[in-house]
Amino acid sequence: MSKAIDGNPDESATLKDSKYLKKLKKLQVDLCYLQRWVETTGARVIIVFEGRDAAGKGGIIKAIKERVSPRVFRVVALSAPSDREKTQMFMQRYIPHFPAGGEVVIFDRSWYNRAGIEHVMHFCTKEEHRDFLRLCPTFEEWVVKSGVVLIKIWLEIGMEEQTRRIQARVQDPLRQWKLSPMDVESYGRWYDYSRARDEMLDATDSDIAPWHILYSDDKKRARLNGISHILRSIPYERIDSEPVDLPKRSQRGRYDDQTTMIHRRIIPARY
């Protein structure tokens, strides 16, 4: 079930693919305008996506990336820390991935792992968890005051919808790679994750680096609402590109350049 703008259930009919794709394309055009503004002004943007397994993080990130340059919109999805990284300051392995001027970095999970899976699965101590919740707002204030636009989005999925999506992953070879043994273990700890979520939001939702909740039972609406929120959260201006005049192709050295391809290793046209 989708959620209306005020957080209440929206009983409207399912969003048809044609309507969804039309609205998505318009938002993706606006993302291209945002991209040009970021490149032109040297802005730095961090977008953090957090949420339970199967909440839809990958889907909305794919929708954002689909029509923009990977050199400007960069996705960071870190694996478990190495033995060396475990000896570093906790935030240390995330900072090297922060944006330089003219970049948007999207974190598919982030330093908030410490408030979520690490805490729930006891990969960190209670003291480490407590220290993270206490110090994280200070760290994020420093990030924002250094000129970075920081957008934090929590994707909220219902219990029944999460079960449906995870079962679909189990049965679909194209999605089984999304399901790790840790996901299976985490699935049984719904309320532990709910309490961890609530603690995290209570401690790290600040005026300077706020959390925004995106209800994601309806994938299509979640993507549209999430991208719209990102666009509204960044004070960008539309910068039109200079008109491009293609030059005439030189005829100097003209020859039949396709005959030289005949004896190459051609991939068979099976489709």
Buried (B, 14 or more C-beta within 10 A) or exposed (E): EBBEEEEEEBEEEEBEEEEBEEBBEEBBEBBBBBBBBBBEEEBBBBBBBBBBBBBBBBBBBEBBBEBBEEEBBBBBEBEEBEEEBEEEEBBEBBEEBBBEEBBBBBBBBBBBBBBBBBBBBEBBEEEBBBBBBEBBBEBBBEBBEEEBBBBBBBBBBBEEBBBEBBEEBEEEEEBEEBBEEEBEEBBEBEEBBEEBBEBBBEBBBBEEBBBBBBBBBBBBBBBBBBBBEBBEBBEBEEBEEEEEEEEEEEEEEEEEEEEEEEEEEEEEEEE
